[in-house]
Amino acid sequence: MKPSPIVLQSCLFFTGKSAEEIRTLLQTMNYSVNLFNKKELIVNEGETADRIGIVLTGRVEVQKIHPNGNSVTIARLEQGQTFGEAVLFRKKNIYPATIAAADTCYVMFITKQELLRLFAEDIDMLSRYMENLSERLVMVNQKIEILSAGTLRNRIVFYLLQQAEKQGSSTVKLPLSRKAWAETLNTTRPSLSRELAYLRDNGWIEFHANDFNLLDRDRMESLLQRNPS
């Protein structure tokens, strides 16, 4: 399978380039494209990171697998998103997590040496690479903020208030599934459901599916002030 220039336009590295420019670039690039079936491992935790991956079709999951065999999905990557860039240039460049196909997918790989060549020839690609790393760092910091909020109830309230601030309204739509939200909060879906039921039954919030209405933001904010992390 050849990478689609249209798909690559959604990849941060190629942002701002026309489909024709990407098509010309691909003719001079060294890369590979691999097919992975659903649940197939793409990268094992501990492997050397000597290339980046770009999801061309389907979805992949970044997972942390604990010694007892349980796994937590850290991130879900879709068409145009990348993995490996955060550790590629580290002195100890090994993958800190496992990456697996969430469904059948094609992934494009570009080696470290080829990236360095591209960066030397195209400063815009280097700039996009750095932008990508900055965005990843912001995401990690946001997750640390959430987890440091304290109890599960605090973490839920913190996340909902954070979304209300971002969306500029006390009526918010969660940008992720209930399962992904539970993983973001470092809890289980049943525990999350119990806390949401408590907040609903006590008049703090009301919700249907992923649509939430924050009924008492003052009380929610007061909870975080009384229980600082």
C-alpha positions in Angstrom: 0.0 0.0 0.0 1.3 3.5 -0.9 0.6 6.3 1.6 -2.2 8.6 0.5 -1.0 12.3 0.3 -4.5 13.3 1.5 -4.0 11.2 4.7 -0.5 12.5 5.2 -1.8 16.1 5.1 -3.6 15.4 8.4 -0.2 14.3 9.9 1.5 17.2 11.8 4.8 16.6 10.0 3.2 17.3 6.6 0.9 20.2 7.7 0.9 23.0 5.1 2.1 20.9 2.2 -0.1 20.3 -0.8 -1.0 16.8 -1.9 1.3 17.3 -4.9 4.2 18.4 -2.7 3.7 15.3 -0.5 3.5 13.1 -3.6 6.8 14.4 -4.9 8.4 14.1 -1.4 7.3 10.4 -1.2 9.2 9.7 -4.4 12.5 10.6 -2.7 11.8 9.2 0.8 12.9 5.9 2.3 9.9 4.5 4.2 8.0 1.2 4.7 4.3 0.4 5.1 3.2 -2.6 7.2 -0.2 -4.2 7.6 -1.3 -5.2 11.2 -4.4 -7.2 12.0 -6.7 -6.4 15.0 -4.9 -6.9 18.3 -1.6 -7.6 16.6 1.4 -6.1 18.4 3.1 -3.3 16.5 5.7 -2.5 19.2 6.6 -4.2 22.4 7.5 -2.2 25.5 11.3 -2.2 25.8 12.0 -2.4 22.1 14.5 0.1 20.6 12.8 3.1 19.1 14.7 3.7 15.9 11.7 4.9 13.7 8.5 6.7 13.9 5.1 5.3 12.9 2.3 7.1 11.1 -1.2 5.6 11.2 -2.5 5.5 7.6 -5.7 3.6 8.2 -7.5 2.1 11.2 -6.5 2.8 14.8 -3.8 1.8 17.2 -3.6 1.8 21.0 -0.7 2.7 23.3 -1.0 0.4 26.3 0.8 -0.1 29.6 0.8 -3.7 30.6 1.3 -4.4 34.3 3.1 -7.5 35.7 -0.3 -9.1 36.6 -1.3 -9.0 33.0 -3.8 -6.2 33.3 -3.4 -3.4 30.7 -4.3 0.3 30.7 -4.8 2.1 27.4 -2.8 5.3 27.6 -3.8 6.7 24.2 -5.7 5.9 21.1 -4.2 7.0 17.8 -6.1 7.4 14.5 -5.4 8.1 10.9 -2.7 10.7 10.5 -1.4 10.4 14.1 2.1 9.3 15.0 4.0 7.3 17.6 7.6 6.9 18.6 8.7 10.5 18.1 8.9 11.3 21.8 11.6 8.7 22.5 13.3 8.5 19.1 16.1 10.9 20.0 16.5 10.0 23.6 19.9 8.5 24.7 17.9 5.6 26.1 15.6 5.3 23.1 13.3 2.4 24.1 9.5 2.3 24.0 8.0 2.8 27.4 4.7 1.2 26.4 3.2 -1.4 24.1 1.5 -0.4 20.8 -1.1 -2.7 19.3 -3.6 -2.5 16.5 -7.1 -1.7 17.7 -8.4 -2.9 14.4 -6.9 -3.8 11.0 -4.5 -0.9 10.1 -1.7 0.2 7.9 1.2 2.0 9.5 4.0 3.9 7.7 7.5 3.8 9.2 10.3 6.4 8.8 13.7 5.7 10.3 15.6 8.1 12.5 18.3 8.5 9.8 15.7 9.4 7.2 14.0 11.9 9.5 17.4 13.6 10.1 17.9 13.9 6.3 14.4 15.3 5.9 14.9 17.8 8.7 18.2 19.0 7.2 16.4 19.6 3.9 13.1 21.0 5.2 13.1 23.3 8.2 9.3 23.3 8.2 9.3 19.5 8.9 11.7 20.0 11.8 9.4 22.8 13.2 6.4 20.5 13.0 8.3 17.7 14.8 9.1 20.1 17.6 5.5 21.2 17.7 4.3 17.6 18.0 6.6 17.0 20.9 5.3 20.2 22.6 1.7 19.0 22.2 2.6 15.6 23.7 4.2 17.3 26.7 1.1 19.4 27.3 -1.0 16.3 27.2 1.2 14.6 29.7 1.1 17.6 32.0 -2.7 17.7 31.8 -2.9 14.1 32.8 -0.6 14.7 35.7 -2.9 17.6 36.8 -5.9 15.3 36.7 -4.3 12.5 38.6 -2.9 14.9 41.3 -6.4 16.3 42.1 -6.8 13.7 44.8 -9.7 11.3 45.3 -11.6 9.8 42.4 -14.5 12.3 43.1 -12.0 15.1 43.0 -10.5 13.9 39.7 -14.0 13.6 38.1 -14.9 17.1 39.3 -11.6 18.5 38.2 -12.0 17.0 34.7 -15.6 18.2 34.3 -14.6 21.8 35.4 -11.7 21.7 33.0 -13.9 20.7 30.1 -16.4 23.4 31.1 -13.6 26.0 31.0 -12.4 24.8 27.6 -15.9 24.7 26.1 -17.0 27.9 27.7 -20.2 26.5 29.1 -21.6 24.5 32.0 -23.1 22.1 29.5 -20.2 20.0 28.1 -19.8 17.1 25.8 -17.0 14.7 26.8 -14.5 14.2 24.0 -13.9 10.6 24.8 -15.7 7.4 25.6 -16.7 6.3 29.2 -14.0 3.6 29.0 -11.3 6.0 27.9 -12.4 8.5 30.5 -12.1 5.9 33.3 -8.6 5.1 32.0 -7.7 8.8 32.0 -8.8 9.1 35.6 -6.9 5.9 36.5 -10.0 4.0 37.7 -12.5 1.4 36.5 -15.8 2.0 34.7 -17.9 0.7 37.7 -16.1 3.0 40.1 -16.6 5.9 37.7 -20.2 5.1 37.3 -20.8 5.0 41.1 -19.2 8.4 41.6 -21.2 9.9 38.7 -24.4 8.5 40.3 -23.4 10.1 43.6 -22.8 13.5 42.0 -26.1 13.2 40.0 -28.2 12.1 43.0 -26.8 15.0 45.1 -27.6 17.6 42.6 -24.1 18.4 41.4 -24.5 17.3 37.8 -27.0 15.7 35.4 -25.9 13.7 32.3 -27.0 11.5 29.4 -24.4 9.5 27.6 -21.5 12.0 27.1 -23.5 15.1 27.6 -23.1 16.7 31.0 -24.7 19.6 32.7 -22.8 21.1 35.7 -25.6 22.1 38.0 -23.6 23.4 40.9 -20.1 24.6 39.8 -19.6 26.6 43.0 -19.9 23.4 45.1 -17.7 21.5 42.7 -15.0 24.2 42.9 -15.4 24.3 46.6 -14.7 20.6 46.8 -11.3 21.1 45.1 -10.4 24.0 47.4 -11.3 21.9 50.5 -9.3 18.9 49.3 -6.2 20.3 47.6 -3.8 17.8 45.9 
